[in-house]
Amino acid sequence: MNASVSGYDPFVQGPHPVGVRSFEAVDRTRGRVFPCEVWAPADSPGTCPLLIYSHPSGGGRRAATFLTTHLASHGYVVAALDHSEMIAPDLARRDGETTGQKEARWKALMASRVPDVRFLLDRLIDGAPMDPQAAVDPGRVGIVGHSLGGWTALASVEVEPRIRSVVALAPGGASRPKPGILPATLAFAWSRDVPTLYLVAENDTSLPLSGMYELLERTPAAKRMVILRRADHMHFMDGAETLHETVRNMPPAGELAWLPREMRPIAELCSAEQSHLFARGLSLAHLDATLRQHEEARLLMAGDLRAELARRGIDAIVP
């Protein structure tokens, strides 16, 4: 379906002004205080679907405001926290740590991720309301995550029955990670069908396309993948072009010495404007189709996505 013909257009900003609220949430069980952010419609739209955004390793809750703000403008409440590795001293990297200490830290870091998501869901659904103008619907919950956050989103489905839709942006979890990349594998022990959209990058240096195909193949649910041509791993973050070049120009060091050498210059890749438009429009359409049962969104996602994107100047592969 052509969005311009149907009148449904998930690529443009939504009709709602967006309010942003920052707060701290105290997890007394684990003794952690999480900085949190909520993006929500500011015009009293009533009860809204709830989305969790899970950030990449080394990022933070504001890593993709281009996306969280867009989703909120279309009537979603979007919440994010700084994951445990950002705030817990025992998960911080230490100079001179041994291989065993690093592996133990990585294991503890990954073990904290899904509990972080569940804690935030509990806080938003069962705790004090975050914003009286935008109540959340516990029956319409989705999760969006990038990189390790994508792994977090996929792993959360195994134990969190409230999650009913997933958008995984260049997620971790493939069985053969490159040196220095967190070995975050996935069991995919899902007990139900949770519709999943993979949005991935053709030239992803950190998490190559072969791993994305592996995850897609193993996902035991309704699923689809769209590949952004001439894009790398940072294209799903704010400041994508600057971040990409910062990493590419890092002095080669340690297990990640290969990474800057293999990255293509940003001038050879697609623009941040194109990648952000790609992520905004397709994420929203998938969530509208699966959480809101929006018929035009469903038809768009079932249609010729390559042509829909090409009309907007975005080059993509749709397997």
Secondary structure, DSSP 8 states (H G I E B T S, - for coil): --HHHHS--TTS--SS-EEEEEEEEEETTTTEEEEEEEEEESS---SEEEEEEE--TT--TTTTHHHHHHHHHTT-EEEEE--HHHH-GGGS--TT--HHHHHHHHHHHHHHHHHHHHHHHHHHHTSS-S-TTS-EEEEEEEEEEETHHHHHHHHHTTT-TTEEEEEEES----SS--TTS---------SS---EEEEEETT-SSS-HHHHHHHHHH--SSEEEEEETT--GGGGSTTHHHHHHHHHTS---GGGTHHHHH---GGGS--HHHHHHHHHHHHHHHHHHHHS--HHHHHHHHS-HHHHHHTTT--EE--
